[in-house]
Amino acid sequence: MLESVVVVEAGHRGVVLYVGAVENRVLGEGIHFIIPFAEQVVPLEVRTLKFQADASAASNDLQEVQTTIA
C-alpha cells in the first residue's frame, strides 16, 4: 500500500512516469495516489531562488563603479 502513496513536498512538482514514459500529468504539493509498479513520480524543484553578486570596475575616467546584481 505504501508504494501507491506519494508525497510531493512544498516548492516542488511531481512529474508522473507511466512505465518509464512521461505522462501529461503534473502533481502539485501534497499527498497523491499512483498505480504501484506502473507509475513513478520524479520531483522537480520550482521555487524561485535568489542569487546576488557584487562587482566593481573602472569607468573611462578611472572612477570606481560598484554594482550589486540580484
C-alpha positions in Angstrom: 0.0 0.0 0.0 2.8 2.4 0.8 4.1 2.2 -2.8 0.8 3.7 -4.0 1.1 6.9 -1.9 3.5 9.7 -3.0 4.1 13.0 -1.1 5.2 16.0 -3.2 7.0 18.4 -0.9 6.4 22.2 -0.8 8.1 24.1 -3.6 8.2 21.0 -5.8 6.0 19.4 -8.5 5.9 15.7 -9.4 6.2 14.6 -13.0 4.5 11.3 -13.5 6.2 8.5 -15.5 4.0 5.6 -16.7 6.1 2.5 -17.4 9.1 4.8 -17.9 7.4 7.3 -20.3 6.4 10.8 -19.3 2.7 11.4 -18.9 0.9 14.6 -19.4 0.2 14.9 -15.7 2.0 17.0 -13.1 1.3 16.6 -9.4 1.1 19.6 -7.1 2.1 19.8 -3.5 0.6 17.2 -1.2 -0.4 13.6 -1.0 -1.2 11.7 -4.2 -2.1 8.1 -5.1 -0.4 6.4 -8.0 -0.6 2.9 -9.6 2.1 0.8 -7.9 4.9 -0.7 -10.1 3.5 1.1 -13.2 3.8 4.8 -12.2 6.7 6.6 -10.8 6.9 10.3 -9.7 10.0 12.4 -10.3 10.2 15.5 -8.1 11.3 18.8 -9.6 12.0 22.0 -7.7 10.0 25.0 -8.8 10.9 27.6 -6.2 12.4 30.9 -7.2 16.0 31.1 -5.8 17.7 34.4 -5.2 21.3 34.9 -6.2 23.2 38.1 -5.5 26.6 39.2 -6.9 28.7 42.2 -6.3 31.1 43.6 -8.9 33.4 46.6 -9.2 35.0 48.1 -12.3 36.6 51.3 -13.5 34.9 53.8 -15.8 36.7 55.6 -18.8 37.9 58.4 -16.5 39.2 55.8 -13.9 36.4 56.3 -11.4 35.5 53.2 -9.5 32.0 51.9 -10.2 30.4 49.3 -7.8 27.2 47.3 -8.7 25.1 44.7 -7.0 23.1 42.4 -9.1 20.3 40.4 -7.6 
